[in-house]
Amino acid sequence: QVQLVESGGGLVQPGGSLTLSCTPSRDIAVIRGMGWYRQTPGKQREWVASVVSGGATAYADSVKGRFTIWRDNANSRLTLQMNSLEPEGTAVYYCKGSYRGRDCWGQGTQVTVSS
């Protein structure tokens, strides 16, 4: 089993930036298929971005060009840089990874985009 702990959420004005981090309880090198998801009340959790071990990334159309995901193997951390945030970006953001074939989720971090 692996625990994932997100941090970096908070309140930001529209157009602002935030950096989210996800720290696993094991070496990130053994975790596959890492990504970020988000969820708002009454809606299903939606995929935001993902990165594979080789470094290839993918993004939801709604965040493409504004968000950047990367694996920091040296510090064993997954990071999501969010720029030009919009009110629609308000959600709980979750980190996800796969360890030994099982999906693992963090507890989430709240991001609120509001003036």
N, C-alpha and C positions, 0 to 999 in steps of 0.2 A: 504494500500500500504506500501511497505517497500523499502527503498533504501539500496543498497549494495555498499560499497566503498572498492576497492582493493588498496593495497599498497605493496611495497617491490620489485617491478621489477627493472631491471637495466641491466648493462653490466657485464658479467662474463666470465672468460676463460673456455674453455673446461675442464671438470673434477672438476670444482668449484661447489659452493653451493649458493643457495638463499632461502630465506624464504618469502613467500607471505602471506599476511593477508587480511582478508575480514571482515569488520566491518559493521554490519547491523544497521539501524536506530531504530530498535526495539530489544527487548530482544531476543537473539538467541534461547531461549527456545521455542518461538512460531513459529519458522521457520523450515519447514520440508525439507527433501531431499536435503541437501546442498552438493554442489560439485564444482569442478573446471573443466573448459573447456579451450581449447586454439584454436587459429585460426591464420593461416598465409595467406598472400594475395593470392587470387585466389583459396583458398581451403575452404571447409566447416568446420565449427566449430566442433571440436572433443572433446569427453569426455576424461578427464584425471583421475579423482578420485572422489569418493563420500563417504559420511558418513551419517548414519541415526542417529536418536535421541538416540537410544540405544548404539551407539558407533561402530556398525559394519561398516567396510570399504570395499571398492572395488577399484581396480585400472585397468587401461588399461595395456595390456601386455607390451607396450612400456616403461612404467615407473615403473613397478612392481619391488620392491627391491631397488629402488633408491629414490622414492618419498614417503612421509608420510603425510597423512591428518588427522587432528583431530579437534574436536569442543572444544573450551575452553569456557565452560559455565560460569565460574567465571568471565571472562573478556569479555564475549559476543563477541567472535571472532572465525572465521574459519581460520585455518592455513594450509599452504601447505609447507612442508620442501622438497626442491629439492636438491638432492646430485648427484654427478657424472654427471653433466649436459653435454649434447652433443649438437653440433651445430644444430641438428634436433629439439632441444627443443626451438629454437628461434621462438617466437610467441607472440601474445597478449593473456594474460591469463585472463579469466573471472570467476567470482564467480557467482554461481546460487543458488537460494533457492526458496522454495514454501511457500507462505503466503496466507491463506484462499483460497487454491485451485488454486492460480495463480502463475505462474512462474515469478520470478524477476531476473534481471541480473544487474551486476555492469557495470561500464564503461570500465573496462579492465585495465591491467597494462602490459607494454611491458617488455619482457624478451629477451635479446640478448646474445647468447652464441657464442663468437668469440675470437680468439687470435689477 
